[in-house]
């Protein structure tokens, strides 16, 4: 089997994704084209009578092939253009993660960092901040 036939077969398999089904898009994001990254998610887009799920990279670093090169990729702070979400079936199968992504963060490590940062902020808010009042009272009494 030639390399061209293998690429065509792989492209045919990638184009058979139902972007109205969240499970199908999640399975698509688990394929070899994507890395298990904390910046990658399946984002719902609500239309008037339909809900689409599209791949979303918070860093905007998709490797685009074919017609996907001409579409603006969705980024969370800015609104998604109607052309982008109505054509997710065209450009969705043609995106993947670049092999040397600068913004790559392992999901497990990202979850651990998130838990540590939440714990640290809780300690700051509930222990250290109230302690500031005690220290202020101590120094005010001492310097009085």
N, C-alpha and C positions, 0 to 999 in steps of 0.2 A: 504494500500500500504506500502510495507516495505521500509526501509531506502536504501537498495541496489537498488531497482527499481527506487527510486527517484534520486539517484546519477547517475544511468545509463541514465535516461531520461535527466537529466541536462547536462551530458557529450555529449549525442547525439545532443542536441540543440546547444551546444557550437562548435561542429565540423562542423556545416553547415555554416561556415563563408566563404565568398568569399574574399580572401585577394588581389584580383586584383581590387576590388571596394573600393574606399576610404570611401564612406558613410557606407558600411557594417562594415568596421574596426572601424570607429568612433562610430557607434552604439554599437559595441562590447565593446569598451572602456567605454561606459556609463552604462554597466551592473553592477550588484551588486558585481562582482568580483574585480572591480577597484574603487579606490577612486578618487574624482575629484581633482587631484593633479597637480601642476604646472610642475612637473618633468615628467609627462606622456604625450606622444604625439604619433601621427600616422605618421610614417616616410616613405617616398617613397624610394624604391630601384629600380633603373633603370637597367634593363638587356638589352641585345641587342635588343630583339623584344617584351619585356614585362615589365610592371611596377607592382611591388608588393608593398603593404602597410603593414608595420608590426608595432606592438606595440613596443614602445621604452620608457624605463625609464632612464632618465639622471643619476640617482644615481645607476642604475644596481641592484635594489633590488626586482626583481620579485620573487614571490613565485612560484616555478616550481613543476609541478606534472608529474608523468609518464616519458615518453621519453624526455620531455623538460629538465629534470635534466642533460642530457648528452650533451646538446648543449650550446655553448657559446652565451650569450645574447649580442645583439648589444649595444655598447656604442659609443657615438658621436665622440670622438677624434680618436679612432682607426677604421681601415677599417673593414667592415663586411665580414666574410668569405663566400665563395661561398656555403658551406654546410648550413650555417645558413639561407641565404636568399632563397635558393632553397627549403628548408624544412620548410618554415614558415607555411605552411598548417598543418604540423604535430605538431610543438611545440607551435604555436600561440594560439590555443584554450586551451592549458594546463598551461598558465601563468596567474597570477593574482597578485594583490597588497597584500603584507602581512598586517595583521590586525594591527600590531604595528610597522609600518614603521618609522624609525628614520628620514628619509629625507622628510617626508610628509610636503608639504606646500599647503595650500588652494589656489586655483587659484585666487580667488577674492583678497585675501590679497597679493598674489604675484604680481598681476597686480598693486595694489595700491603702493606697495613698489617700483616697477619698475618705475612708473610714478614719485614718489617722488625723487628717485635717479636720474632720467633723469633731473628733474627740478633743483635739487641741482647742478648737474654737469653743466647745462646751466648757472645758477647764478654764479658759480665759474668761468667758462670760459669767460662769457661776462661782468660780473660786478666786481668781486673781482680781477681777474687777471689784467684788465686794471687799476684798482684802485691802484695796487702795484706800477705802474709807477708814479702815482701822489704822493703817499707817498714817494717814493724814491726821486722824484724831490723836494718835500717839505723838507725832511731831508737833502738833499744835499745843498739846498739853506740856510737852517737854520744853518748848521754846517760850512758853507763856511766862 
